[in-house]
Amino acid sequence: MCAYPLFEPWAGEMGLVSGYEALKDSVEADIVSRVNALADEAGVSYAMLHSEEGHVTHAITGVAEITRTDIVCLGTHAREGIRGAVFGNTSEKILHAVGTDGVTVIGT
């Protein structure tokens, strides 16, 4: 599952309304390419890949509900202190919002 920012609200302001679908398709193709490269590098495969436009917490919890996900695994920077307060902890917000078990993996 990969969530990406909402483009539609500002795409119109930039005169991209007619190219909105092409922009969205391009972003989703880039996501698939990057995930495939990461999976190849790690020597793993995946059964499903969802890419959703929207706020990450809403997108992940929505897909987890629709697909009846048993567990959500999230990467995290594990920010603490001032950095954590300023930037927030997206993984923590998702784990509180999602209606299933979750695990976080700290990145390097």
N, C-alpha and C positions, 0 to 999 in steps of 0.2 A: 504494500500500500504506500503510495506516495501522494502527498497533498501538495498542491502548489497554489500560489496567491490568486485571488479573483482578478481577472484581467478586464472583464466586461465594464466595470464602472469607469475606469480611466481610458479604456480603448476608444470610447466615443469622444472623449475630450481631445484625444490625439488624432482624430480623424481616421481611426482604424476600424470603424464599425463594419465596413464592407469586408475587411480582411480578418475579422475576429475569429471565425472558424479556422482559417488557415493558421493564424497565430496559435490557437489552442492545439491544433493538430501538430504543429511544429514543436511545441513544448512537450506534448505527450510522447512524440517520437524521440525527442532528446532524453526524456526520462527512461524510456525502454532501452535505449542505447547504453545509457550510463549504468542502469541496473544489470544489463547483460554483461557489460565489461567487468563490473564488480563481482558478479557471480562466477564468471570465467576465471578471474584472478583468484578467487577463494576456492575454486574447484567444487562449487555447489550448483544445484539447479533449484528451480521453483516451479510450483504447479500453477499458480495464479499471480497476476500482477494487476493491481488496481491503481489507476491514477485518477485523482479527483480534484477538481478545481474548488477551492474554498479554504476556509480557516482550518488549520491542521487538526485541531481538537474535534471540530464538528465532522470533518471528513472521515477521520479514522474511526470515531465512535459510530458514525452512520454506517460505514462499510462493515464494521465488526458486528453490528446488530443485524444488518441485512443478510450477511453470510453466516450468521450464527457461529462466529469465531469462538474457539475454546480458550485461546490465550493470545494476548497481544504482546509482541516482543518489540521493544523500542530501544534505539540508540540514544545515548545522552552524553552531554558534556559534564554533567554533575556539578554545575556551578553552585557555589556556596557564597555566603557572606554578601558583600556589596555587589559583586558581579551577579550573583543569583537574584538579588533584590532588583537590580536594574534591568537585567535581561530576562528574568523569570526562568522558570523551569517548565518547558513545554511537556516533557515526559510526565512530570508530576501531575500537571493539569489533565493530561489525557488519561492517566491511570485512575484519577478520581472520577472522571466522567464516564469511562467505558464500563459497560455492565458485564465484564468478564474478568478472568484472571489476567495478570500482566507481569512482565519481567522487563527490567532494563539492563542494558549492556553498556558499560562505560567505554567510550571511544578513546583512542590514543592521540 
